Amino acid sequence: MTNPEDTVRDSSRSGPSGEAKGSERQGRFERQRQEKLSRIKQLGIDPYGGRYEGSERACDIKSRFKDGDEKQRARCAGRIVLLRDIGKLIFITLRDWSGTIQVGLSKNLLGSGASGWPLAKLLELGDIIGASGQLGKTKTGEITVWADSVSLLSKCLRQPPEKFHGLSDIDLRYRHRFVDLWANPEVMERFKKRSAIIATIREFLHGRGFLEVETPMMQRKAGGAAAKPFVTYHNSLGLDLFLRIAPELFLKRLLVGGMEKVFEINRNFRNEGLSRQHNPEFTMLELYQAYADYNVMMDLTEEIISLLVEKYCGDTRVQFGDVAVDYTRPWRRARYAELLKEHSGCDIEDIEAVRMRAAGLGLDEEDMDDVVVTNEVFNATVEDNLINPTFVMDYPAALCPLTRRKKDEPKYAERFELYVAGMELANAYTELNDPAVQEENFKIQLRGQEESMARMDKDFITALKYGMPPAGGLGIGIDRLVMVLTGATSIRDVVLFPLLKPTTG
């Protein structure tokens, strides 16, 4: 068929941006849209239509298009993100989660029936529609569905963001993620990539013989990490319960039970602050492998993340904020004490020098234990310098109550943390499986905290008394991992619905 002329002036009825401040202004737009809604109903059309079968993704329609074949047809559905009305011809850009496709609406093709041209003239930005018709190209080369049928599937009553400009107000984007996803295509792509990353991790671990399991999110004892828990209450049992801060102690129970390779990807909850790297509800991969140690976990971590970089980044150099991270293997493996000396100038054995350095950094070190002061200096001087992937090995044992100590150096624990772009991504141990040592470590950790002592997980000690095989354990923060793989410098950009302060008024 001959394509209608598409050299048109932009008469988009987009109106002011949906992020415009002031409820009065938004209310005016909503009243105007309510009027359109009433007119649509008067045509006998359900403005919230139901099932719409047979639609294709926009990207698939474009990829199968053959220039010059006039028998091609297409059926699509999505949201109107651009609308140009030039009287007897309307051009619509329709967006689904794969991309966009142009739809041409003409009075000649749709006819004068209520569900044809009269409906087309009432469509607005943000409406969700279905359209089917012949597939062709405009004179400017735009692949277009020349619709001979159009269906309204959901009427948009709020004024959406203007054309392709999207939502620019950062806070509004987080609060209205339901708009952000379709108004800003790069946001949709980031969350699709997040899902694919998690699927790839699962596929990798299944291929290595790991079994995916689920452990309780409500626990009677808040254990497995040093963090403040969220507290809830079970009415029927009359019990205080805690949202888990880590699945560690339950996953280790499964090692005792004979499950030799287990992993879980799920939520942890920590009643702590908000920052660009912290959300109180976050996603973790945690896994355990019997008869392994922290060296096995290092190899596994490097292999998993390298696979993800290759698959989703396309280059070993990946930009993250102001820095370029080089993931070329092998990654650096350096001892905690070595890095402390390198970046702070302090020997870990010289606690007086460490305390002087802490004071020079403005840290209130007087009431801190030696190991805590050392770790504060490490955090302040070392972390930001670890741009390329770096395994920080052999932490002071006093910081690691769940970790096996090094046989030849019992002051140090067989633990590593992986840092990328100055941010911790992973934490791993050679697991402690001696019940007597574990119980004593718990007591030391909780000394002077009577309430916490009452919450010590004695059942876990009982499990260890049945015998837990030597094992390596690993935790990787999924949210932070997605950050570095997608270049998102705030955790809120990779969490669909981050926790936010409530708005006032």
Beta strands, then each sheet from edge to edge (+ up, - down):
strand 1: 73-85
strand 2: 89-96
strand 3: 99-106
strand 4: 128-137
strand 5: 143-154
strand 6: 211-212
strand 7: 218-219
strand 8: 230-234
strand 9: 239-243
strand 10: 261-269
strand 11: 281-290
strand 12: 317-320
strand 13: 323-326
strand 14: 332-335
strand 15: 390-396
strand 16: 412-420
strand 17: 423-430
strand 18: 471-477
sheet 1: 1+ 2- 3+ 5+ 4- 1+
sheet 2: 6+ 10+ 11- 18+ 17- 16+ 15- 14-
sheet 3: 7+ 9- 8+
sheet 4: 12+ 13-
end
